[in-house]
Amino acid sequence: MSLRQPSLAIRSDHNELRLVQFDFLRATEMAALNCMSWIGKGNKEAADAAACDAIRGMFDSMDICGEVVIGEGVKDQAPGLFTGERVGMWREGTPLFDILALDPLDGTTNVSRPA
């Protein structure tokens, strides 16, 4: 996952942005933890859905205005965060973020394969 804060973002103090950075880290951690129960069970769609649910839940609780600029494609009808989707609370005065190259679970097949 790659993040880029646009130059038009509303200026926030350094501490506020630092907390948002930790929230992005927590979103990644939550995605990993949420798909752990699917390791080796042969259901890559369920593992991907679990990671996606966790990351979306975390993103939606964050005090940001975020838009997925490069997300997962609709080609395989997998759950995901898609290009153009808005995340965050979208309150006035919160920082704007473009979210680039978002894939909640990379290597779904490897995760789902039995050891």
N, C-alpha and C positions, 0 to 999 in steps of 0.2 A: 504494500500500500504506500502510495506516495502522496504527500500533501503539499499544496502550494497556496500560500496566502496571497490573494490578489492585491495589487498595489492600491486599489480603491477601497480597501478595507478600512473600517472605522478604527481609529487609533485607540488601543487599549493599553493599560499599563502592563509593564513587564510581568508582574506577578500573575495577573489574570491570564495572559497568554501561556505562561508556564503551566498553570493548572490545566488549561485546555490541552496542552501537549501531553500531560500525564493521562488525561481522559482518553486521548487517542491510543496511548500505550495500553491502557486498561481494556479498550475495545478489542485490541489484538489478543490480549491475554484471555479475555472472556470467550472469544471465538475459538481459541485453541482448547480451552477447558471444556467448553460445551460440546465439542465433537469427540472428546476422548472416549465416551462410552460406545462409540461406533467403530472404534479401531478393531480391524480384523473380522468384522461381522458381515462383510460382503454387500453392504448397502451404501454405496457412495452417495446416492441422492439424499439419504437421511443424514449422513455426516455433513454434507454441504449445507443442508437446511438448518442443522443445529448451529453450525458456525455462523451462518447468515442471520439467524434469529438473534444470536447473542450480539453480533456486531451492530445490527440495526437497533436493537434495544438500547445499547450503550450510546450509539450516535444520537438517537432521539431524545435521550435524557441530557445531552450536552447543551450547554448554553452557547450555541453557535448558530450561524446561518451557513449551512453547508449544502453544496450541490455536487452530486457525483458527475464528474466531467467525463471520465473514462471508467465504465463499470463493466459488469459481465454482459455478454450478449444474450439475446433471447433464443438463439439457435437451438439449444438442446432442452429448452423449457425447464432448466434447472432453477432452483430458488437463487435469488441473488439481489444485489443492489445494482440497479441499472442506470445507465447514462440518463441524466436529466432528473433523477430522483433527488428530492430535497430531504435533508436530514438535519437534525438539531431542533432547537426550540423556536428559532426565528423570532426572538424578541428584539425590539428596537435597541440599537446601540451595541449589540453583540458582534463579535468579529465574524467576518465573511471568510469562508474557506472553499476552495475548489478541491475536490477529492479525486485524485487521479489513480488509474490502474488498480481498481479495487477488486480483489478476489478473496472473499472471506476464508476459503480453504483451498490452498494450492496443493495439488497432488491427491485429489479425492480417491482415485483408483488405488494409489499406494496405501492410503489410510484404510480403505475398506478390505484390502486383501488379507486373508489369514496368514499368519506368520509361518 
